[in-house]
């Protein structure tokens, strides 16, 4: 679990919904939200996490962003289970919702750069 310094204002900004700039910030933002919103309905959690992820990915996501997002969601789900006994299946569902978009991105890059030999 990445840790964001307490004294630089970034934690507060992320808690208020400022877009995460790096994977560690995305992990922190989602973990904090999930930990402190246990009574929120699952569909609202899903939509909120999706907004966090979309903001992180930006308008022109690339391989690194998709990879960072995937890692942040998986690690966050595991840490929620380990540390606060929360099921993070919503995070895996959010991650899976990007499969088709990522596959299209990969196909474009295969066309542009050639496939793995």
URURWO-V821180 format. One record per residue. N is the residue number from 1. RES is the residue in three letters. SS is DSSP state (H for helix, E for strand, L for the rest). NEAR is the number of other C-alpha atoms within 10 Angstrom. Layout:
n = (N & N)
res = (RES & RES)
ss = (SS & SS)
near = (NEAR & NEAR)
This chain:
n = (1 & 2 & 3 & 4 & 5 & 6 & 7 & 8 & 9 & 10 & 11 & 12 & 13 & 14 & 15 & 16 & 17 & 18 & 19 & 20 & 21 & 22 & 23 & 24 & 25 & 26 & 27 & 28 & 29 & 30 & 31 & 32 & 33 & 34 & 35 & 36 & 37 & 38 & 39 & 40 & 41 & 42 & 43 & 44 & 45 & 46 & 47 & 48 & 49 & 50 & 51 & 52 & 53 & 54 & 55 & 56 & 57 & 58 & 59 & 60 & 61 & 62 & 63 & 64 & 65 & 66 & 67 & 68 & 69 & 70 & 71 & 72 & 73 & 74 & 75 & 76 & 77 & 78 & 79 & 80 & 81 & 82 & 83 & 84 & 85 & 86 & 87 & 88 & 89 & 90 & 91 & 92 & 93 & 94 & 95 & 96 & 97 & 98 & 99 & 100 & 101 & 102 & 103 & 104 & 105 & 106 & 107 & 108 & 109 & 110 & 111 & 112 & 113 & 114 & 115 & 116 & 117)
res = (UNK & UNK & UNK & UNK & UNK & UNK & UNK & UNK & UNK & UNK & UNK & UNK & UNK & UNK & UNK & UNK & UNK & UNK & UNK & UNK & UNK & UNK & UNK & UNK & UNK & UNK & UNK & UNK & UNK & UNK & UNK & UNK & UNK & UNK & UNK & UNK & UNK & UNK & UNK & UNK & UNK & UNK & UNK & UNK & UNK & UNK & UNK & UNK & UNK & UNK & UNK & UNK & UNK & UNK & UNK & UNK & UNK & UNK & UNK & UNK & UNK & UNK & UNK & UNK & UNK & UNK & UNK & UNK & UNK & UNK & UNK & UNK & UNK & UNK & UNK & UNK & UNK & UNK & UNK & UNK & UNK & UNK & UNK & UNK & UNK & UNK & UNK & UNK & UNK & UNK & UNK & UNK & UNK & UNK & UNK & UNK & UNK & UNK & UNK & UNK & UNK & UNK & UNK & UNK & UNK & UNK & UNK & UNK & UNK & UNK & UNK & UNK & UNK & UNK & UNK & UNK & UNK)
ss = (L & L & L & L & L & H & H & H & L & H & H & H & H & H & H & L & L & L & L & L & L & L & H & H & H & H & H & H & H & H & H & H & H & H & H & H & L & L & L & L & L & H & H & H & H & H & H & H & H & H & H & H & H & H & H & H & H & L & L & L & L & L & H & H & H & H & H & H & H & H & H & H & H & H & H & H & H & H & H & H & H & H & H & H & L & L & L & L & H & H & H & H & H & H & H & H & L & L & H & H & H & H & H & H & H & H & H & H & H & H & H & H & H & L & L & L & L)
near = (14 & 13 & 10 & 15 & 9 & 9 & 8 & 9 & 10 & 15 & 18 & 13 & 13 & 21 & 14 & 11 & 15 & 15 & 20 & 22 & 14 & 14 & 22 & 18 & 21 & 25 & 27 & 21 & 26 & 27 & 23 & 16 & 18 & 24 & 14 & 10 & 12 & 11 & 9 & 10 & 9 & 12 & 10 & 10 & 19 & 18 & 13 & 16 & 23 & 20 & 14 & 20 & 26 & 15 & 16 & 22 & 20 & 12 & 8 & 6 & 13 & 14 & 12 & 11 & 18 & 21 & 12 & 18 & 22 & 20 & 16 & 26 & 26 & 16 & 17 & 26 & 22 & 18 & 18 & 19 & 14 & 11 & 9 & 9 & 11 & 15 & 14 & 19 & 15 & 19 & 25 & 15 & 13 & 17 & 20 & 12 & 12 & 14 & 12 & 10 & 11 & 17 & 11 & 11 & 15 & 15 & 14 & 12 & 13 & 12 & 9 & 9 & 9 & 10 & 10 & 5 & 3)
